Amino acid sequence: MMAAKGMRFTRPASDDEFDKPLAYLDGLGCLGHSIVGKRVLCLAAGGGRHGPLYASAGAHVTVVDLSAEMLQLDRRVAEQRRLELRTVQASMDELSVFAVGEFDIVIQPVSTCYVPDVLSVYRQVARVTAPNGIYISQHKTPTSLQSDIEPTGNSYVISRRYYDKQPLANVAGSRLREEGTMEFVHRWEEFIGGLCRAGFVVEDLVEPRHDDDRANIGSFGHRAAYIAPYVRIKARRIASAASGPSASPFLWQP
């Protein structure tokens, strides 16, 4: 549905982005100077952007998405650009079609908000990531999803309970939410602790800046000055944990 409507996450990469694909994809240098020959999984990342750009940078790319229409966009862009990539229609929390340790790099744009259990995604990613492989995931922050989209005066009210596991109410016309989708709030313990328990070590965490001091009250840029909308996490698969995810080393009561 999102692809058919041409929504912002379904627009193929531009010529400028293809001129310097790795610089566009990895401005912070998390992946090093080259990914030529690397086995890259673009998870829940259909839409004609990430997969073709990583392929253009020289990687062997597989794109997974639940939407056949989003994957068709990837195949169309790859054909137009004469790129090779593989597309697989599957859910982000069910990757049994892939072998253990099949990928050197897993890239996941903002998408875990669409599943009720982020840990189930992490466990699947851990299984298909090679020892010492990199997993870069982006998420909507808990506070952003907990808070009202429209301001109260000059501020934004947290009106959603932190531990509420029910899906969020649908919205329309918001850059912060996707119309017609079911979204869930995930806690920081799930984002960070879940990665560790699945067999990863966290190497970096960034909150991309989207704030704009000149933005009108109630706009995306204004709200982002108060609430970071997204978080980007770089994690590495523990070599000794290649046999499978482990339980948390400590769970305590304060």
C-alpha positions as CSV (number, residue, x, y, z in Angstrom):
1,M,0.0,0.0,0.0
2,M,2.8,2.5,0.9
3,A,4.6,1.7,-2.3
4,A,1.5,2.1,-4.4
5,K,0.9,5.5,-2.9
6,G,4.5,6.6,-3.5
7,M,5.1,7.5,0.2
8,R,8.4,8.9,1.3
9,F,10.0,5.6,2.3
10,T,9.2,4.1,-1.1
11,R,11.0,6.6,-3.3
12,P,14.0,5.1,-5.2
13,A,17.5,6.6,-4.7
14,S,18.5,9.6,-6.7
15,D,21.4,10.0,-9.2
16,D,23.3,12.1,-6.7
17,E,23.1,9.3,-4.1
18,F,24.3,6.7,-6.7
19,D,27.3,8.9,-7.5
20,K,28.7,8.3,-3.9
21,P,26.6,5.5,-2.5
22,L,28.7,4.6,0.5
23,A,29.1,8.3,1.6
24,Y,25.3,8.6,1.5
25,L,24.6,5.4,3.3
26,D,27.4,5.5,5.9
27,G,28.3,9.1,6.5
28,L,29.7,8.2,9.9
29,G,32.1,5.6,8.5
30,C,30.7,2.6,10.5
31,L,31.4,0.3,7.6
32,G,35.0,1.4,6.8
33,H,36.2,2.7,3.4
34,S,34.9,-0.2,1.3
35,I,32.3,-2.9,1.3
36,V,33.3,-4.5,-2.0
37,G,32.6,-8.2,-1.9
38,K,30.8,-8.1,1.5
39,R,27.6,-10.1,1.9
40,V,25.0,-7.5,2.9
41,L,21.4,-8.1,4.1
42,C,19.1,-5.1,3.8
43,L,16.4,-6.1,6.3
44,A,12.9,-4.8,5.9
45,A,14.5,-2.4,3.5
46,G,12.6,-2.6,0.2
47,G,11.8,0.5,-1.8
48,G,14.6,0.9,-4.3
49,R,17.0,2.7,-2.1
50,H,19.2,0.8,0.4
51,G,19.6,-2.4,-1.6
52,P,20.6,-0.8,-5.0
53,L,22.9,1.7,-3.3
54,Y,24.8,-1.0,-1.4
55,A,25.0,-3.1,-4.6
56,S,26.4,0.0,-6.4
57,A,29.0,0.2,-3.6
58,G,30.2,-3.3,-4.6
59,A,28.5,-5.5,-2.0
60,H,26.6,-8.8,-2.7
61,V,23.2,-7.6,-1.6
62,T,20.1,-9.4,-0.5
63,V,16.9,-7.4,0.3
64,V,14.2,-8.7,2.5
65,D,10.8,-7.1,2.8
66,L,7.3,-8.3,3.6
67,S,5.9,-6.2,0.7
68,A,6.1,-7.6,-2.8
69,E,5.6,-4.1,-4.2
70,M,8.6,-2.7,-2.2
71,L,10.8,-5.5,-3.6
72,Q,9.6,-4.8,-7.1
73,L,10.9,-1.3,-6.7
74,D,14.3,-2.7,-5.8
75,R,14.3,-5.1,-8.8
76,R,13.2,-2.2,-11.1
77,V,16.0,0.1,-9.9
78,A,18.6,-2.7,-10.1
79,E,17.6,-3.4,-13.7
80,Q,17.8,0.2,-14.6
81,R,21.2,0.6,-13.0
82,R,22.5,-2.8,-14.2
83,L,23.0,-4.0,-10.7
84,E,22.8,-7.5,-9.2
85,L,20.8,-8.1,-6.1
86,R,18.6,-10.7,-4.6
87,T,15.2,-10.0,-3.2
88,V,13.3,-12.3,-0.7
89,Q,9.8,-11.7,0.5
90,A,9.8,-12.5,4.2
91,S,9.1,-11.0,7.6
92,M,12.0,-9.4,9.5
93,D,11.3,-11.8,12.4
94,E,11.4,-15.0,10.3
95,L,14.7,-15.5,8.4
96,S,14.8,-19.3,8.4
97,V,15.3,-19.2,4.6
98,F,18.9,-18.1,5.2
99,A,21.9,-20.1,6.5
100,V,23.6,-19.6,9.8
101,G,26.2,-16.8,9.4
102,E,25.3,-16.1,5.8
103,F,25.9,-12.3,6.0
104,D,28.8,-10.1,6.9
105,I,26.7,-7.0,7.4
106,V,23.0,-6.6,8.2
107,I,21.5,-3.2,7.6
108,Q,18.0,-2.4,9.0
109,P,16.4,1.0,8.5
110,V,13.6,2.2,10.8
111,S,11.2,-0.8,10.9
112,T,11.2,-2.6,14.3
113,C,8.3,-0.3,15.3
114,Y,6.1,-2.5,13.1
115,V,6.6,-5.7,15.2
116,P,5.4,-6.3,18.8
117,D,8.6,-8.1,19.8
118,V,11.9,-6.6,18.8
119,L,13.8,-9.4,20.5
120,S,12.4,-11.9,18.0
121,V,14.0,-9.8,15.2
122,Y,17.4,-9.7,17.0
123,R,17.5,-13.4,17.5
124,Q,16.9,-14.0,13.8
125,V,19.5,-11.4,12.8
126,A,22.0,-13.0,15.2
127,R,21.5,-16.4,13.6
128,V,22.3,-15.1,10.0
129,T,25.1,-12.8,10.9
130,A,28.7,-14.2,10.6
131,P,31.0,-14.0,13.7
132,N,32.4,-10.5,14.0
133,G,29.7,-9.3,11.5
134,I,28.1,-5.9,11.8
135,Y,24.5,-5.2,12.5
136,I,23.4,-1.5,12.0
137,S,19.8,-0.9,13.0
138,Q,17.7,2.3,13.2
139,H,14.6,2.7,15.4
140,K,12.0,5.2,16.4
141,T,12.9,6.2,20.0
142,P,10.5,5.2,22.8
143,T,9.9,8.8,23.9
144,S,9.0,9.9,20.4
145,L,6.3,7.2,20.1
146,Q,5.1,7.9,23.6
147,S,4.7,11.6,23.0
148,D,1.9,13.5,21.4
149,I,2.5,14.6,17.8
150,E,0.8,17.9,18.3
151,P,2.3,20.4,20.8
152,T,0.7,21.7,24.0
153,G,1.8,25.3,24.0
154,N,5.5,25.1,23.2
155,S,6.1,21.6,24.4
156,Y,5.1,18.0,23.8
157,V,3.3,15.8,26.3
158,I,4.2,12.2,27.0
159,S,0.8,10.6,27.0
160,R,1.6,6.9,26.3
161,R,2.7,4.5,29.1
162,Y,6.2,3.2,28.8
163,Y,5.3,-0.4,29.4
164,D,2.2,-0.5,27.3
165,K,2.5,-3.3,24.7
166,Q,-0.7,-2.5,22.8
167,P,-0.3,-1.0,19.3
168,L,-0.4,2.8,18.9
169,A,-3.5,4.5,17.5
170,N,-3.5,5.2,13.8
171,V,-2.5,8.6,12.6
172,A,-2.8,10.6,9.3
173,G,-0.6,13.2,7.8
174,S,2.4,12.9,10.2
175,R,6.1,12.7,9.2
176,L,6.7,10.9,12.5
177,R,4.3,8.0,11.9
178,E,3.2,6.0,8.9
179,E,-0.5,6.1,8.0
180,G,-2.2,2.8,7.8
181,T,0.4,0.8,9.8
182,M,0.4,-0.8,13.2
183,E,3.3,0.5,15.4
184,F,4.6,-0.5,18.8
185,V,6.7,1.3,21.5
186,H,9.9,-0.6,22.4
187,R,11.8,0.1,25.5
188,W,15.6,1.0,25.8
189,E,16.1,-2.3,27.6
190,E,14.7,-4.1,24.6
191,F,16.8,-2.2,22.1
192,I,20.2,-2.4,23.9
193,G,19.8,-5.3,26.4
194,G,18.1,-7.3,23.7
195,L,21.1,-6.9,21.4
196,C,23.5,-8.1,24.1
197,R,21.3,-11.1,25.0
198,A,21.1,-12.0,21.3
199,G,24.9,-12.3,21.0
200,F,26.0,-8.8,20.0
201,V,28.2,-6.1,21.6
202,V,27.1,-2.5,21.0
203,E,29.9,-0.5,19.5
204,D,28.2,2.8,18.9
205,L,24.9,4.7,19.3
206,V,23.9,7.9,17.5
207,E,20.7,10.0,17.7
208,P,20.6,11.6,14.2
209,R,19.9,15.4,14.4
210,H,16.7,16.6,12.8
211,D,16.1,19.7,15.0
212,D,15.5,23.1,13.4
213,D,15.7,26.2,15.5
214,R,13.8,28.2,12.8
215,A,11.0,25.6,12.4
216,N,7.4,26.5,13.2
217,I,5.9,25.1,16.4
218,G,4.4,21.7,15.8
219,S,6.5,20.9,12.8
220,F,8.9,17.9,12.5
221,G,12.0,20.1,13.0
222,H,10.5,21.9,16.1
223,R,9.4,18.6,17.8
224,A,12.9,17.1,17.0
225,A,14.5,19.9,19.1
226,Y,12.7,18.5,22.1
227,I,12.5,14.8,21.3
228,A,15.0,12.8,19.3
229,P,12.9,10.9,16.7
230,Y,15.4,8.2,15.8
231,V,18.3,6.2,17.1
232,R,21.0,4.4,15.1
233,I,22.8,1.5,16.8
234,K,26.0,-0.3,15.6
235,A,26.5,-3.8,17.0
236,R,29.0,-6.6,16.3
237,R,28.3,-10.3,16.5
238,I,30.3,-12.0,19.2
239,A,32.5,-14.6,17.6
240,S,32.2,-17.0,20.6
241,A,28.4,-16.7,20.4
242,A,28.1,-18.0,16.9
243,S,26.3,-21.2,18.1
244,G,23.3,-19.1,19.1
245,P,21.9,-16.3,21.3
246,S,22.4,-16.5,25.1
247,A,20.4,-15.5,28.1
248,S,21.1,-12.3,29.9
249,P,24.2,-12.6,32.2
250,F,22.3,-10.6,34.9
251,L,18.8,-9.8,35.7
252,W,18.4,-8.1,39.0
253,Q,15.8,-6.2,41.1
254,P,16.9,-2.7,42.2
